[in-house]
C-alpha cells in the first residue's frame, strides 16, 4: 500500500518544528516507512501465521533482544491485526506517534487523530517483555471502552488484556494485573499501589487484621496478596490532565472517624458565626490563594462569641482557625461548581474536568467546614494510612510516556518533573479550525445574554453548537436562557460518562445544541452531518477562560477533527473569576471602571484576560512545586527514620 509520508508532508511539519523535534520526526518517519514495507507481506499471511510471528517476537524479547530492534515488525503486526479485527488501519502519522511514545516521549496529537489506536503500537511492543504494560486513562468509562475496543487487536497476536474498575474485588484485580496489558485510571493504579504497600507492612497478625479492616475496609484472612506485579511501562492518555492538573492533590488512603458532639458543634457554630461577618470590615479575602483572614474587628466579634457552648472545647486561637475555615468554605467553594451534594454527602467536582470525584476530601478541616455550611453530618478528617503524590507514583515506572492533545505549554515542567519530552505529531490532514478573537463584556449577565443570542442566530442557520461552561451552575444558567428562547438542547453535567459520551458523539447533527461542563465527552469523536461540514463545521463557544490554556484548547479541540472545518470563540466578562488573579481590589476597580459599558471591543481588554490566565497558570505551577518539595522532605524524613515513605 502506498505510503502517506513524503517530502511535502515533512516540509509541512518542519515549518513548526524545532531542530531537535525535526531530527526525531525524521527518525520516526523512517521507521514508519519500514513498517509500510512489511505491509504487503503480512497481508498474505493467515491469522495463525501472524500469531506465530508474535510468539517469535515474544521469545526474542524474553531472550534479551532490544525492543527497539523489534519495533518495525511489532508495529506492522499490530497494524495488520487492527485491519482484520476492528477494521481500522493505522495512519502513517499514528505510526510516528507510536514510535514517539515507545521512545519515552509525550506525543501531542490533535483531538480526533486516533490516540486510542496509537497506544496499541507501543503497548504491544513493550508487552513482549512480559513485565506488564499499564495504559492509564482519566475515567472508568474510557478505560473500559478502550480495553474493549482494542482487545481483539491484542488477542489476535496472543496478548491478554485486563481492565481495572472502581469497586472491583481483589481477585479480579489480581487477574487484570497479571495480563500483558492492563487498562485503568490513574486513581485506581495509584490506590492499588498504596493498598499493596499497606499489605506489605510487617506487623503482628492480630494487629494486621485490625489495621487493614479499619483502613482498607476488608478482612485479611486468606493472605490477601498484593495485586500489582511491578511498574514497568505506563502509557498515560490525556497526560496533561493526569500528570499536571491532578498533581496538585496527593492520593491518600485513610479512615473516617465519627467526631464528638463538641467537635461537630464547633464546625456548625463557626459556620453560623462566619455568616455574620462582613467582608472588608471584619476580614480580608485573598481570591488568588482562596484564603480568609480575620482583622482586629473580626477577632473582637469572635472573642465575644468564644464563651458560647458550641466552642467549649476550643481556645480563642483555635476558634479563629475554625471561623477562617468557615469563611473560606462559604466564599471560595461554591455548590455546583466546586462540589455537589449527592446522597447527603459532599462530592468534590474536579476544577479542570468538571467531573465528580467520589471518595476525595479536602484537607485541614475544609471538608468539614463545607459539611457544616450545607448542614450535613460532620465527619472527622481522615487519618492518613498511606499517601503518594501523582509525581512520585508515576516516577516509580521504569519507563513513562503518554499522549494528549495539549501539552506544549507545559513541556518544560513535564521534562523537569517526569523526564519526558513533548513531541508534536503532525496531523493526518491539515487543520481547518477558525479561531475568532474573544468577546469581552463588562458583566456576566451581558455575556450570557450575548452567548444565548449567538446560539439563537446559529440555530436558525442549522449550525451545530457545543457550549463549554466551567461549572454545573453556569451550564444550568445558560440552559435557562435557551429554554426561554425555545432552543431545544442537551445539558451535560459530567455525572454519567457513558451517556454523555453518546450525546457528545451526536453533537455534530443539524441544529444540535449541547451545553456541557469543560471536559464532557473528552475522548469522544464528534461525527459531522454532511450539511454541517458544508456550513463551517461544529461551532464551539467557551463561556469563560479557564485557569489553564490547555483546558481551553481541549474545548476548542471538540471541533475541526480529522480535517473537518470548525469554529471556536470565547465569551468572557470582567466578572469572571479569572480576573481576580490580579487581586481583589484591582479586580473591583476594573469592574467599576467599565460598569455599564456592555461589550468591550479593544484588544487591550482581550490581552488583560489572557494575562490573568497566565498569572493563574504560574500560581498553579508554584502550588505543584511546593507540594513536591513538601512530599520530598516528608519522604526523606521517614526514610531516615527507617520507615516506608508512603505509609503514615
N, C-alpha and C positions, 0 to 999 in steps of 0.2 A: 504494500500500500504506500502511496506517495507520502513523503514527509511533509509536515506542515512548517518545518523550520526552513529558514533561508536567509539570504543577505538582507532583504527588506525587513524581515521580522526582527533580525538582530539590530539593524540600524535604528528601528523604532524604539527599541529598549535602550540602546546606548545613549540616546539623546537625554534620558532621565537618570542614567546610572553613573555612579562614581566609578573611578578606575578599578578599585578592589571588587566592586559589585560586577563590573563588566568581565573581569577575569573569571569570577565564579560562574557567571552566566555562560560564558564560552565553554567552560569545562562541563557544566551540567547539560548544555545543549549538545555537546559531543556525545555524552552518554545517551541522551535521548535518540540521537541518530543511530547509535549502536543497537539500542533496543529495537528501533524500527527495522534494522537489517535482519533481525531474527523473526519478524512477524510472519513473513510468508512461510518460513519453515515450520513454525509452530501451528499455523493454520491447517497444515496437512496431517497433524498428529491426532490420535484419538484421545479421549478423556483419560483413559488408562495410561497412555504414554506420557501425558502431562503430569499425572500423579507420580509416575515413576521418575521423571525428571526431578520433581520436587523432592522425592526421597533421596536422590543422589546429592542434591544441593544441601539437604539437611545433614547428610553424612559428612560431606566436605566441611561444613561449618563446625560440626562437633569434633572433627579431627584436627581442627586448628586453622583451616583456611580463613583468610581475611574476608570479612563480609563485603569489603569494597570490591574484591575480585569476583564476587558472586552477584554483584548488583545488576549487571546488564541482563543476565539470564533470569534472575529473580523477577525483575520488573517486567520482562517480556512474558513470563508465565502468568503474572498477576493480570496483565492487560488481556491476555488471551482468555483467561478464566472469566474475567468480567464480561467480555464479549459474549461468552457462551451462557453464562448464568444470569446476569442481571441486564444483559443486552445493552451495555454501555462500554464504549471504547475510550480509554484514557487519551485525552488530547496530548500533544507533544509538550505543551506548557505545563500540563499536570505531571508529566514525567520529570520535567525540570523541578517542579515544586517538590515532588517526592525525593529527588536526589538532594535538594537543599535540606530537607528535614533529616534525611539519613546522615548528612554531614553536619549535624548539630546546629542547624540554623532555625530561626523562627521565620517561616515563609509567610510573607504578607501577600495575600491574594484577595483581589476584589470580590465582593459578595457576588454569589451566583457562578463562581468559577469552579465549583465542584470540590470543595475541600474534603468532604466526606469520602469521596472516591480517591483523592490524592493520598489520604492516610493509609489506604490499603497497601501501597507500594513499600514504604519504609517499615510498616508494621509486619508484613510478611517477611521481608528480608531479615529484619533483626530477630524475628521469632525463630528463625532457623537455628539460632544458637541454643535454643532450648531453655532459656532463662526467664521467659515471660515478658511480654510487652503490654504496657498499660496505655490505653487510649482514653484520655481524660476529657470530659465534656462538662457543660455548665448546669445541666439538669437531668433528672432521671429519664424524662421522655426522650431527649435526644440520645442519651446513652443506649436505651433500648432500641430506638429507631435505627441508629447507625449499626448496632450489633446485628439486628435482624436483617438489615439490607445487605450487609457485607458478608454475613456468614456463608452464603453459597459460594462466594468467591474463594474464601479460605478453605472451605470443606473440599472443594474440587482438588485442591492442592495438598490435602491431607492434614490441614491445620484444625485445631479445636478452638472454639470461641466461647467465652463466658461473659456474663454481664452482671454487675453489682447494682442492686436497687435498694432504696431506703427500706428498712424494716425486714430485710432478708435474713433468714436464720443462718447461724454459723456453718451448718452443714453444707448448704448450697453456696455460701461464700467461699468455703474451702475448695469446693469443686470448681468454682468460677476462676479462682486464682491459680488453680492447677492447670488451666488451659494455656495454650500457646499465646493467645491474645485475649485480653480482658478489657471490656469497656466499663466505664463508671464515671461518677462525678468526683471532682477534687475533694469535696466534703467527705464522701464515703471512703475514698482511698486514705485520706488523712486520719479520719476517726478509726478506721480499721488498724492503721499503724499504731495509734495511741492505745487502743484496746489490746493489741498484741504486746506492747511494751508493759502494760499492766499485768498481763498474764505471765510475763517472764519475771515479774517481781518475786524474789525468793523470800517468802515469809512462811510461818508455820501453817499447817493445813487448816486449822480452825480459823486462824486469823485471815488466811487467804479466802476461805469461803465467805466469811462475814464481810470482808473488804470488797470482794467482787460482787456480792449480792447488793451491797449498798451503792457501789459506784457504777457497775456495769448493768445492773438490773436483771441478773440471771444467776442461776446456780452454777457452780463449777464442778459438780460431781461428774465423773467420767473423763476427766482430763482437760477438756476444753482447750485444744491446742491452738497456737497462733494460726491465723488464716492466710496471711501473706507469706510468700516464699522468698522475698527479696525485692530489691529496687534496681532493676537493670536498665530499662529504657522506658521513658514516658513521652508520649506524643500528646501535647496539650492543645486541644481545639479551643477556639476563642481565647487564645493565650493572653491577650491583653486584659480581658475580664478577670481571668483566674490569677495570673501572675502579678498583675499591677493593682487592679481595683480591690480584689479580695485580700490583698496582702496587708491591709491596714488592720485586720482583725485576726488574732490568733485562733486556732482551733483548740477548744477546751472541753475536756470531759470532766464533769463534776456531779455533785449530788445536791438536790434541793432539800432544805430543811424547812419545817414549819416555824415561823417566827413566834416569839412570845407575844402575848396580848399587848405588852408595853411597847415592843418594837413596832408592831403594826399600827398602834395608836399614834406613835411618833411620826410615822410617814404620813398618815391621814391628817394629823394636826398640822404638820409642816405645810402640807398642800393647801389647807384652808387658810393658814396664816399668810402664805405666799400670795394668795389671791387678793389680799387686802393691800399689798404693797404697790407703789406706783413707780413705773419705770422712769428713770431720770431724777426722781425725787428721793426714792428710798434705795435704789440700787442702780448700777450701771450694767449694761449687757453688751458683750462683745460678740457680734454676729459671726466674725471670722473664726473665732475659737469656740463659739457656741457655749459661752460661759457667762454666768451672772455673778455679780459681787455686790454684797451689801455695803452701803456707805454708812456714815455716822447716824443719819436719821433713821435708816432702815434698822440698824442694830439696836437703837433705842426702842423701836417698836417691838422688836423681837424680845428684848430684855423684859419688857412689860408682860409678855406672854409666857415667859420662862417658867413661871410658877404654876401654869395650867397642868392639870393632871395628865394630859397627853404626853407631857415631856418630863415626867418624873424620873426617868432613867438617864436623862441627858444633862451634861454640863451646858453652860451657856455657849461655849465654843462649839460643842457638838451640835447644838440647836442651829447655830449659824450655818453649819455644813448641811444639815437637813433642809433648811429653808432655801439655801442657794441651789441645792439639787432640785428642789421642787420648782423653783423659778425656771431653771434650765429645762425641766421636763415640760412646763407649761408654754414656754416661749419657743424653744428651739426644736422641739419634737412634736410634730403635728399628726393628728389622727388622719388616716387615709393618704398620708404622704410618707411619713417615716415608719408608721406602724398601722396595723388594723387590729380590731378586737374580734377574735374568732373563737367561738366556743368558750367565751368568758376568759380568754387568755390574750395577753399582748403578743402579737406575732410581728416581728420586725420585717419591714419591707426594704429590700436592698436598694440603696440610693442610686446605684448605677444601672441595675437591670429592671427595677420596678417589680421584682418578684418577691413573694413571701418566703421567709426563711424560718420555718418552724424549728423549735429547739434552741435557737440562738437567744442570748440575753445580753443586754448592755451591762457593763460592769460598774463598780464603785457606787452601788446603790441607785443608779439612774433608772434601772428597770423597775425597781420597787417604787420609786417616786412616780413613775408613769402609771403603775398599777393603782397607786393612791389617787392620782389625777382622774382615772377612769372608774374609781370606786369598785375595783376588783379585789379579789382575795390577794393579800400580800404574801409573797413567798420570800424566804430569805435568799440572799445572794448565794450562788453555788460555791461549794468548797472545791477548789481545784484538785483533781486527782492526777490529771495529765494534760499537758499542753504542748503545742508546737506551732510555730508560725508557718505560713504558706511558703516563705522563702526557705526556711530550714528544711521543711519536708521535701520540697522538690529538689533541693541540692543534695539530698541523700541518693538520688538516682545516679548511677554511673554515667548515664547518657540522657540528656534532656534536649528536647526540641519541640516544635509546635507550629501552629498556623493560626492566622487570624486575618481579618480584613483591614485592621487598623493597628499598626504598631510602630510606624516610623517615628512618630512624635516622642515615643518613649524608648527609642533604640539605645540611647546612652545608658539609661537605668537598667534595661534588660541585659546589656553587656556587662555592666559593673556588678550587678547582683547575681545573675544566673549564668554568666559566661556564655551567652548565646548571641550570635549575630542576627540582625534582621536582614532578610534577603527578599527584595521585592520581585515577585514573579510577574512577568508580563501577562496581560490579558490575552485570551484566545482570540477575541475580536476587539477592535478599537472601541474605547468608551464613547458613549453618546449622551452623557448626563449634562443637562443645562443647570448651572448654578446661578441663581438670582441673588442680588445683594439683600441683606437683611432689611426688613421694615421695622422701624423703631417708633414706639408710641410712648406718650407721657404716662399713661395709666394702663393698668391691666384690663380694666373694663373696655377701654378703647381698642386694645389689642385683640381681645377675644371677639368683639363685635366685627372687627376687620377680618379675622380668620373666618368667622361664620359667613360674612358677605362674600369672601373669596370662594368658599366652598359652594355657596349657592350659585355663583356665576359659573364655576366649572361644572357643577352638576347639571346645569341647564344645557351645557355643550356635550354631555355624555361622557365626561372625563372620569377616570377612576382616581380617587383621592385617598391617601393614607396620612393621617394626622398623628404625630407623636407628641405625647404630653409627658411631663416629668412625674406626675403623681396621679393616684386614683382620684383624688378630689378634683384636680384640674380636668381630667378626662370626663368626669360626670358633669362638671360645669359647662364644658363645651357641648356635651350631649344635650343638655337642657336648651341651649341656644339653637341647636339643629332641630330639636323637636318643635320648638316654636316656629321655625321656618319650614316645617313639614318636610324635612330631608330625612329619608329613611337611611339608617346607618347601623353599623355594628360597633359595640363598645367592648374593648378587651382590657381587663384589669390584671392580667398576668396571674390568674388564680388557677387556671387549668391549662397546662402546657399543650396537651394533645388537641383539645378543642380549639385553642387559639391558633395553633399551627395550621389546622384545617381551614379556619376562617381567613387567616392571613394569606394562605396559598391561593384563595379565591379573590383576593383584593384587587386583582387586575381586570375585573369584569366591568362592563359598561355601567356607568352611574353607581359604581360601588363606592361607598364612603365608609372608611374604617377608622375609628378613633382608638388609639392604643397607648399604653404606657411605653416608655422608651424601647424596651427590649422585647416587646411582644412579638412572638414568631421568629425570634432570632434563629438562624439556621434553616429557615424555610424558604423555598423558591416560590416566587410570585409569578404565575403564568399570565401573560397579557392576551386579552382578546385581540384579534387582528385589527378591529376598528380602533381600539385603544392605542395600539402601536402606531397606527397611522395618524393618530391625533396627538402625538407628542409623548406617548407612554404614560406610565404611572406618575401622578403628581404627588409629591411628598411635602408636607408642611410641618415644620417644627415650631411648637408654640412657646418655646423659650430656649435659650442657650444653656446647655448643661455645664457642670463644673469641669468637664473633661471634653476636649475637642474630639477625642476618639468616639465618645458616645454620640455626638452629633454626626460624625462620619458614618457610624453604624446605621443611624436612622436614614441618612441620605442614601446609603447603600441598598435600601429596600427597592430602589428604582434603578433603571439603566443596567440591568444584569445581562450578561452574555450578549453584549452588542445591541440590546434593546434601547430605544430612546427613553429618556426620563427627565423629570423636572423637580428641583428642590429649592425651597426657600424657607427662611426662618423669620418668625414674627416675634419680636421681643418688646419689653416695656421697661421703663425706669423703675417700676415697682417690682420687677423680678428679683428673686433672691440673689442672683449673681452680682447685682450692683453693690450689695453690701460687702463685697470683697474689698471695697475702698474704705470700709469703716462705717459705723453707724451715722456719725454726724455728717461726713461728706455726702453719704447717700441721701440723707434728709435734705441737705442744702440743694443737691442736684434735682431732687424731685420737686422741691418748692419752686426752684428757678424755672422749670419747664412745665409746671402745672397748667392744665387747660390749653396747651398748645397742640393737642392732637398728635398727628403723625409728624415725627421729626426726621427730615429727609437729608440732613447733612451727613457727609462721610465721617465727620468728626464724632458724631454720636454712635455710628456703627463701630468705629475704632475703639471708642470708650467701652463698649460692651465686650469686645474681643479682648481688650486689655484686662478687664475684670476677670474674664475667664482664665487668662494666663496667670493671674495672681492666685486664683484658687488652685490651679494645677501645681504651682510651686509650693503652696501650703500643704497640699496632699502629699507631695513628694517628701517634704520635711517630716510629716507625720509618719510616713513609712520608714524613713531613715531613723527617726527616734525610736520607733518600735523595734527595728532590727538591732540597734545599739543596746537597748534595754534587755532584749531577749538574749543577746550575746553575753552581756555581763552576767545575767542570771544563770545562763548555762555554764559559763566559766566558773562561777562561784560554786555551783553544785558539783561540777567535775572535780574541783579542788577538794571538795568535802567527800569525794568518793561516791557520789550519788548519781543516779540516772538524770541527765539534764531535762528529760521530757516529763518526769514524774514529780508530783507535788507542787 
